[in-house]
Amino acid sequence: MTVQPSHPVRPFVERRRTDRRKPRVPVTRLIGKLVTIAGAWGAAMVLIAFSRLYGEAQAVDGRMAVILAIFFAGGVIGALTGFPTAVILVMRRPQKSARFAAMVVSLTLGTVGFTGFLFYLHFNRYYAAWHAEPFTTEWFWQTFFTGAQAVYIFAVNGLPLLFPAGIPLLFAAGLMFSRTDGRRGAGRDRRGTPADRRPEPASQQL
């Protein structure tokens, strides 16, 4: 008496070929999602800065537009670098607490760092007309003190525009990141075999 298999028997080569699965999320989709998140984060930084400036009765003019553009660009670049940095930091530590901390720290340093750097470039470009000839001793000293002044002004007048309103957004981003599963192949077993494509038991292959 021959036992009929419950599933059609596939040749070994065919099964091996169909068992190869592509990544669960294509790279283009990941990039598009990252760009969308970065744009939303930059827009949030603009809204926070604008609410503080407008609340302080600042005039809505070209100067404010430049400030908001710097905060938007800094937020976008900070998110574009902060999210991949957080993913790299937690590659071997998938715990929720580690993912939360990595996202908060990476996003904070990226946003503040790049926003401050862009502010320095704008500040230095304005005062470059009064600097000495490039690459001279006097020019190096002038550039150094101009940069120090830009950092001081940004720390005193720029950072307060983002805090404390930006802290809940940082915590929200960290919480969302901690709830995601960063391990690839979540639907695979411990040996890396897709759960829905495991070989049939020997009793069913007879």
C-alpha positions in Angstrom: 0.0 0.0 0.0 1.4 3.3 -1.0 1.0 6.3 1.2 0.0 9.4 -0.8 1.9 12.5 0.2 -0.2 15.3 1.7 1.9 17.9 -0.2 3.2 17.5 -3.7 6.8 16.2 -3.8 9.2 18.8 -5.3 12.6 18.0 -6.5 15.4 19.1 -4.2 16.8 21.7 -6.6 13.3 23.2 -7.1 12.7 23.4 -3.3 16.1 25.0 -2.7 15.5 27.5 -5.4 12.1 28.5 -4.1 13.4 28.6 -0.5 15.6 31.6 -1.4 13.7 34.6 -0.1 14.4 38.2 -0.8 14.8 40.7 2.1 11.5 41.4 3.8 11.9 45.2 3.1 13.5 46.3 -0.1 16.4 48.8 0.1 14.5 51.4 -1.9 11.6 51.2 0.5 13.9 51.6 3.5 15.5 54.7 1.9 12.2 56.2 1.1 10.9 55.6 4.6 14.1 57.2 6.0 13.8 60.2 3.8 10.1 60.6 4.9 11.0 60.4 8.6 13.9 62.9 8.1 11.6 65.4 6.4 9.0 65.0 9.2 11.7 65.5 11.8 13.0 68.6 10.1 9.5 70.0 9.8 9.0 69.3 13.6 12.2 71.3 14.4 10.9 74.2 12.3 7.5 74.2 14.0 9.2 74.2 17.5 11.6 77.0 16.6 8.9 79.1 14.9 6.6 78.7 17.9 9.3 80.0 20.2 10.4 82.9 17.9 6.8 83.9 17.2 6.0 83.7 20.9 8.8 86.1 21.7 7.3 88.6 19.2 10.1 88.1 16.7 9.4 89.7 13.3 8.6 87.2 10.5 11.2 88.4 8.0 14.2 87.1 6.1 16.3 86.7 9.2 13.7 84.3 10.7 13.4 82.5 7.4 17.2 81.8 7.4 17.0 80.6 11.0 14.1 78.2 10.2 15.9 76.9 7.1 19.0 76.1 9.2 16.9 74.2 11.8 15.1 72.3 9.0 18.3 71.3 7.3 19.9 70.4 10.6 16.9 68.3 11.6 16.8 66.5 8.2 20.6 65.7 8.2 20.5 64.8 11.9 17.7 62.3 11.3 19.3 60.9 8.1 22.5 60.1 10.2 20.9 59.5 13.6 18.6 56.6 12.5 21.3 54.5 10.8 23.7 55.2 13.7 21.1 53.9 16.2 20.6 50.8 14.1 24.3 50.1 14.0 24.7 50.7 17.7 22.0 48.1 18.6 23.0 45.4 16.1 24.2 43.2 19.0 22.0 44.6 21.7 18.3 44.2 20.6 17.0 45.0 24.1 14.3 47.7 24.2 16.2 49.8 26.7 19.3 49.8 24.5 17.3 50.7 21.3 15.5 53.5 23.2 18.8 55.0 24.5 20.6 54.6 21.1 17.9 56.5 19.2 17.6 59.3 21.7 21.3 59.9 21.9 21.9 59.5 18.2 19.0 61.7 17.2 20.0 64.4 19.8 23.6 64.5 18.8 22.9 64.4 15.1 20.2 67.2 15.2 22.1 69.5 17.6 25.5 68.8 16.0 24.5 69.4 12.3 22.2 72.4 13.2 25.1 74.0 15.1 27.5 73.3 12.2 25.2 74.8 9.7 24.8 77.9 11.9 28.6 78.1 12.1 28.9 78.0 8.3 26.3 80.8 8.0 27.9 82.8 10.7 31.5 82.4 9.4 30.3 83.2 5.8 28.9 86.5 7.0 32.1 87.6 8.9 34.5 86.2 6.2 34.4 89.5 4.4 36.4 91.1 7.4 38.9 88.3 7.7 42.5 88.5 6.5 43.9 86.6 3.6 43.1 82.9 3.7 45.5 80.5 5.3 47.6 83.2 7.0 48.2 83.2 10.8 45.8 86.1 11.3 43.2 84.3 9.2 43.4 81.1 11.3 43.0 83.1 14.6 40.1 85.0 13.2 38.4 81.9 11.9 38.9 80.2 15.3 37.4 83.0 17.3 34.6 83.4 14.8 33.8 79.7 15.2 33.9 80.0 19.0 31.6 82.9 19.0 29.2 81.0 16.7 29.2 78.0 19.0 28.5 80.3 22.0 25.6 82.1 20.3 24.1 78.9 19.1 24.3 77.4 22.6 22.8 80.4 24.3 20.2 81.5 21.7 19.7 78.5 19.4 19.4 75.4 21.6 16.7 77.0 23.9 14.5 77.1 20.8 14.4 73.3 20.7 14.1 72.6 24.4 12.1 71.6 26.3 9.5 71.1 23.5 11.9 68.8 21.6 12.4 66.4 24.5 8.9 64.7 24.2 9.6 64.2 20.5 13.0 62.6 21.2 11.4 60.3 23.7 8.6 59.4 21.3 11.1 58.6 18.5 13.1 56.4 21.0 9.9 54.6 22.1 8.9 53.9 18.5 12.3 52.6 17.7 12.5 50.4 20.8 9.2 48.7 19.8 10.5 47.7 16.3 12.3 44.5 15.8 15.7 45.2 14.2 16.6 41.6 13.6 16.4 40.6 9.9 14.5 37.5 9.0 12.0 37.6 11.9 10.0 34.8 10.2 13.0 32.4 10.2 13.9 29.7 12.6 17.2 29.6 14.5 19.0 27.9 11.6 17.9 30.6 9.2 15.3 28.6 7.4 12.0 30.4 6.6 9.3 29.2 9.0 6.8 28.7 6.2 9.3 26.9 3.9 10.7 24.3 6.3 11.3 20.9 4.8 8.4 18.5 5.2 8.8 15.6 7.6 10.2 12.4 6.1 6.9 10.6 6.7 5.2 13.1 4.3 7.9 12.8 1.6 7.4 9.0 1.1 
